[in-house]
């Protein structure tokens, strides 16, 4: 009996918790109107309208992009990301019974940001994206970035929102960079994109050349010359090579080379690797392309 009481109490507690944390409010559309017509939710929650009438009905808002046409027996939802009071109606019907409000608690303005990938290579394009709380099109979102080693954000560019308040912006990071979006005076959370230097390995006979391209010099750093061992499925280091003096072919781009010799055998697969200890705090470890000795 005691076990049964505990089990029933646990079920009731979980039911109460589910009700308290529900993120959706239901509104019924009947032949006589919306029930309830007025609801209150938190920002980020949704409202679902279910049509129990035999005719189609509309849910049309004055200040948000979510507008619905709901067939008999069907339902439709709107998610609200901004605080405020939003009036809606069914324009196909007459009378106040087919008018209502959704009151959303929370900040009136917000913007989100995310990156398509958490890592990329030097100057390889990467898309940032997000959504603004009003879900309106043609709003300007400013994208700011803070490069590794710097203390302040600077403007990278701006994006214009499309339908539903969505925005996308392409960046080409050259070093580990933290990005943030701004909608008017409101900043988003931040997202960090980590960057690998580009490394190119070439060979003429037993002579090799490695070229490391990044936004900073790696002169004096060590790269590992490696061959792949298929029997153990791992890369083995043949020798350590010190990178030489850097050149600057274009503004903001430094190329750090290394020239070396090594005895090799036919069939070997070769690469160089910049290990994390040599990459430092502002870059990721980076492998070069792979060469096969023929």
MIRO-317698 format. One line per 10 residues: for each residue x, z, y of C-alpha. Coordinates in steps of 0.2 Angstrom, whole numbers. Each point is the difference from the previous one (the first is absolute). Layout:
BEGIN
X Z Y  ...
END
This chain:
BEGIN
0 0 0  14 4 12  9 -16 -4  -17 -10 4  -2 10 17  18 -5 5  -2 -18 -5  -17 -1 10  9 8 15  14 -12 -1
-12 -15 0  -10 7 15  17 2 9  5 -17 -3  -17 -7 6  1 10 16  18 -6 3  -5 -19 -3  -14 2 13  11 8 13
13 -13 -1  -12 -15 -2  6 -14 12  -16 -10 -1  -18 3 8  -15 -9 -6  -14 -7 10  -16 -8 -8  -9 -15 7  -18 1 -4
-15 -9 6  -2 12 14  18 2 7  17 8 -3  0 17 -9  9 9 7  3 -11 16  13 11 7  16 6 -10  16 9 5
17 -4 -10  18 3 3  12 -15 5  5 -10 -15  -16 4 -9  -14 -13 -4  -19 -2 1  -9 -9 -14  -18 -8 3  -11 -3 -15
-15 -12 2  -15 7 -10  -12 -12 9  -6 -17 -7  7 -9 15  18 -3 6  6 11 15  15 0 12  11 13 6  7 -6 17
12 11 11  3 -2 18  19 6 0  7 -3 -17  4 -15 -10  -10 5 -16  -17 -8 0  -10 -2 -16  -14 -10 -8  -7 9 -15
-11 -8 -13  -14 10 -9  8 12 -12  17 -2 6  12 10 11  13 -2 13  13 12 8  10 2 16  16 10 2  3 8 17
18 3 5  -3 6 18  -9 15 8  -15 -3 10  -19 -4 0  -5 -17 -7  -18 -6 2  -7 -12 -13  -17 -9 -3  -9 -13 -10
-4 -14 12  -13 -8 -12  -11 16 2  -9 8 15  -1 18 4  12 15 1  -2 3 -19  13 -14 -2  13 7 12  13 13 -4
17 7 4  16 4 -9  10 14 8  18 1 -5  11 15 3  18 -3 4  12 -9 11  -8 -15 9  15 -11 -1  13 -2 -15
11 -13 -7  8 -1 -17  16 -9 -6  8 -4 -17  14 -12 -6  -2 -13 -13  16 6 -8  10 16 2  17 -9 -1  6 -17 5
16 -10 3  9 -3 17  -11 -11 11  -12 -4 -14  -18 0 7  -12 14 -4  -18 2 5  -7 16 8  -19 2 0  -13 13 4
-18 2 7  -6 8 16  -14 13 0  -13 -10 10  2 -15 -12  -2 -12 14  9 -17 2  11 -6 14  8 18 4  18 1 3
11 10 -11  18 3 5  13 2 -13  15 11 3  16 3 -10  14 13 -1  16 -6 -8  11 11 -10  11 10 11  -11 -1 16
-11 13 7  -14 -9 8  -13 -14 -4  1 -16 8  -13 -14 1  2 -13 -14  -15 -11 4  -19 0 0  -14 -5 -11  -18 -5 3
-14 7 -11  -11 -11 -10  -17 3 -9  -2 18 -5  14 6 12  14 -6 -12  17 -5 7  16 -7 -8  17 -2 8  16 -7 -8
17 8 3  18 -4 -5  9 17 -1  19 0 1  2 18 -4  -10 14 -7  -15 1 13  -15 11 2  -15 -9 7  -15 7 9
-16 -8 7  -8 4 17  -18 -3 6  -1 3 18  7 18 1  -2 5 -18  14 -2 -13  -1 -2 -18  10 9 -14  17 -8 -3
6 -10 -14  18 -2 -5  7 -17 -6  17 1 -9  12 -15 1  14 -7 -11  14 -10 7  2 -18 -6  15 -3 -11  5 -17 -5
13 -3 -14  9 -17 -3  14 -5 -11  14 -14 -1  9 3 -17  7 18 0  -3 2 19  -15 9 6  -8 2 17  -13 13 5
-9 0 16  -11 15 5  -12 -4 14  -8 15 10  -3 7 17  16 11 -1  18 -3 -6  5 6 -17  18 -2 3  10 11 -11
-14 3 -12  1 -3 -19  -10 -12 -10  0 0 -19  4 -16 -10  -10 0 -16  -4 -10 -15  -16 2 -11  3 6 -18  -16 -6 -10
5 11 -15  -4 16 10  -11 -8 13  10 7 15  12 -6 14  18 5 -3  12 2 15  16 -11 -1  8 5 16  -3 8 17
2 -12 16  2 6 18  -10 -10 13  10 -7 14  -2 -3 19  -18 -5 6  -5 -15 10  -16 -2 11  -7 -18 -3  -16 5 10
-5 14 11  -5 15 -11  7 -7 -16  17 5 -7  8 -8 -15  13 10 -10  10 -10 -13  11 4 -14  12 -13 -9  7 5 -17
6 -7 -17  -5 5 -17  3 -5 -18  -16 -6 -8  -7 -8 -16  -12 -14 -3  -18 6 -2  2 16 11  -14 4 12  8 7 16
-6 9 16  6 12 13  -10 16 5  0 10 16  -3 18 -7  -11 12 9  15 11 4  8 -15 10  -17 -6 7  -2 16 10
-16 8 6  -6 -16 10  0 -12 -15  -5 -1 -18  12 -4 -14  1 -19 -2  5 -12 -14  6 -18 3  -6 -16 -8  6 -2 -18
13 -13 -6  2 -6 -17  17 -6 -5  -1 -17 -9
END
